[in-house]
Amino acid sequence: MVGLKPSDVPPTMAVKFLGAGTAACFADLVTFPLDTAKVRLQIQGENQAVQTARLVQYRGVLGTILTMVRTEGPCSPYNGLVAGLQRQMSFASIRI
């Protein structure tokens, strides 16, 4: 038989773009709540420097995520996810 075996055929450029974008989106789905909690903790630290009498609302990453879910609803750690997924899909594809 002349030609390439199916396992020897390299993936097309479209498959590479889609695969890279999908992998980046999956990673963003996992890490997005952690990043949201990190930003809220950083903002809380800035506010406490200005208002020292205010009580601490967030304590640690897990405590921040749990407080967000209790006060704002179960989808709150994923607020703004669509923009993050669009960014990941385009940036990861461009890197290819």
N, C-alpha and C positions, 0 to 999 in steps of 0.2 A: 504494500500500500504506500502510495506516495502522499505526502502531506503531513500535517501536524495532527497529533492526537488531541482530543479535546482538553486534556490536562496540560498540554504544552502551549495552548493558545493564550497569549497574554490578554489581560482584561482591557477593554476599550477605555478610551479617555472618559467617556460618560460614566462608566461603571466606577472608575477611580474617583471622579468628582462626587458621585452619589455616595460611595462608600465612606470617603473622608468626611463629607458633610454629616452623614448619619452617625458616624462614630463620635464626632464632635458634639452633636446634639444630645446623644445619649450621655456623654460625660457631663454636659451642662445640666441635664435633668437631675443627675445625682448630686452635683455640687452646688446648684443654685440656692437651695435653702441655707446651706452653710455660709455662702457668700452674703446672703441677705442678713443673716444673724450677725456676721462679722461687721457689716456696715452699721447696723443698728447699735452694736456695742461701741463702735468707734464714735458714732454721733453722740451717744449717751455720755461718753467720757469728755467730749468737748462741752456739752451742756453743763456737766457738773463743775467744770472749771469756772463757769460763769455763775451758776447757782449752786452753791455748796449746801444749802439747806434742803434741797430737793432729795427725796428718797430714791434709792436705786431701783429702777424698774426691771432691768435685765441682769441676770447673774449667770455668766457662762454661756457657751454656745447652745447647749441643750436646753438650758433654762430659758434662753431667749426664744428659741423655736417653740417651746411649750407655751410660753406667755403669749406669743403671737397667735398661736392656734386657739388658745382660750379666749383672747380678747377680740380678735379680728376674724376668726373662722378658720376652718381647716385648709382652705386654699391660700391663705395669706403668705406662707413662705414662698409661694410660686407667683406672686404678683410681679408682673413685668417679664414673665418667662418668654412670651412670644418674641419680644425684641431681642432677647438673648439668643433664642434659637435661630432667628434670622441672621444675626451677626455670626454665629458659629457656622451656619451652613455656607455663608458667603466667604468668610475668612479661611475656613478649612479647605474649601474648594480652590480658592486662589493659591493657597500654598502648594497644591499639587502642580 
